[in-house]
Amino acid sequence: MGNMRIISRATLRSFWENPKYLDSEQALKSWFDEAKHANWQIPQDIKRKYRSASFVGNNRVVFNIHGNKYRLVVAVNYKFSMCYIRFVGTHKEYDAIDVSTI
């Protein structure tokens, strides 16, 4: 019984449709499906399912995608059951951002 609202799937789709990242499609679709059915009320709810998830402040959570080939950063609003996609990219691209403010 989940109720997370994820903004927005289009961000993920535009990434996996890029010819350089076609191999990310299944992993991102799986994450999206699991997340939308989740009921994350506290960070520990995420950690129970995603042991490798990192919490980096400002309600940002970093997920390892496709065997840690890609990174997904989301901002979670637990009170309103909202999850905002803030970044999806390679490790190199991830290293170039300030994850707590993106």
Residue pairs with C-beta under 8 A, 6 or more apart in sequence:
1 37
1 39
2 36
2 37
2 38
2 39
3 39
3 81
4 35
4 36
4 37
4 38
4 39
4 40
4 81
4 82
4 83
5 36
5 80
5 81
5 82
5 83
6 32
6 35
6 36
6 74
6 82
6 83
6 84
6 85
7 82
7 83
7 84
7 85
8 85
9 32
11 85
11 88
12 28
12 29
12 32
12 72
12 85
12 88
15 21
15 24
15 28
15 88
15 89
16 22
16 24
16 25
16 28
16 29
17 25
21 70
23 66
23 69
24 65
24 66
24 69
24 70
24 88
26 66
27 65
27 66
27 67
27 70
28 65
28 66
28 70
28 72
28 88
31 63
31 65
31 72
34 49
35 74
35 83
38 45
38 46
38 49
39 45
39 81
40 46
40 76
40 78
40 81
40 83
41 78
42 78
43 55
43 61
43 76
46 53
46 55
46 61
46 76
47 53
47 55
50 63
52 63
52 64
52 68
53 61
53 62
53 63
53 64
54 61
54 62
55 61
55 62
56 62
56 73
56 99
56 100
57 100
58 75
58 100
58 101
59 75
59 76
59 77
59 78
60 73
60 74
60 75
60 76
60 86
60 99
60 100
60 102
61 73
61 74
61 75
61 76
62 71
62 72
62 73
62 94
62 99
63 71
63 72
63 73
63 74
64 70
64 71
65 71
65 72
65 88
68 91
69 90
69 91
70 88
70 89
70 90
70 91
71 87
71 88
71 89
71 90
71 91
71 93
71 94
72 85
72 87
72 88
73 85
73 86
73 87
73 88
73 94
73 97
73 99
73 102
74 83
74 84
74 85
74 86
75 83
75 84
75 86
76 82
76 83
76 84
77 83
77 84
86 102
87 93
87 94
87 97
87 99
87 102
